[in-house]
Amino acid sequence: MSDRTRTYRDVKLGQLNELITYRVYGTELEFDKGSAARSRWRLVTPCFCVQDSPENPCPCPPRLYWLRGDMIVAEGDAGRKDHDGLELRYFDVPVESTIVVEIMRSVSAGALKRLGADISDRAITELAADS
C-alpha cells in the first residue's frame, strides 16, 4: 500500500470517527486510585478549544462533565492548554452517549438564607442571573 493510499484511508477514517463521536477537551478531576467510581465515571472540567495556538488558550467555563467510563472510546494528550497553562486531555465519546453536565453558579449565602424552604434549582439559577 502506498503512502498516498494510507494517508487517504487515515483521513477518511478520521472523518468517519468525527461523525460518530464527540470530543471533550479538559482536565480530569481524579478520584482515589482504588476508587470503584473512577472506572464507572470520569469527572472532567471541560474546555472549549477553537484554535490551536499558545496565543489563544482554551477557555474553561465553570462546569463539570461526568462521562461514563465505558463510553470513552479514545483519550489522550490534547496538545493544547488552558488559560492557566495546564495541559489538556481529550476524551472521545459516541454522540449517542449521555454526558451529565453540572453548571456551577455563585450566589451569596445571604441570598440562599432568604430563600429558606423555597430553595430550588430554578430559584438558584435566578439568583445567579441577578448577581
C-alpha positions, 0 to 999 in steps of 0.5 A: 500500500502506498503512502498516498493510499494510507494517508487517504484511508487515515483521513477518511477514517478520521472523518468517519470517527468525527461523525460518530463521536464527540470530543471533550477537551479538559482536565480530569478531576481524579478520584482515589486510585482504588476508587470503584467510581473512577472506572464507572465515571470520569469527572472532567472540567471541560474546555472549549478549544477553537484554535490551536495556538499558545496565543489563544488558550482554551477557555474553561467555563465553570462546569463539570462533565461526568462521562461514563467510563465505558463510553470513552472510546479514545483519550489522550494528550490534547496538545493544547492548554488552558488559560492557566497553562495546564495541559489538556486531555481529550476524551472521545465519546459516541454522540449517542452517549449521555454526558451529565453536565453540572453548571456551577453558579455563585450566589451569596449565602445571604441570598440562599438564607432568604430563600429558606424552604423555597430553595430550588434549582430554578430559584438558584439559577435566578439568583445567579442571573441577578448577581 
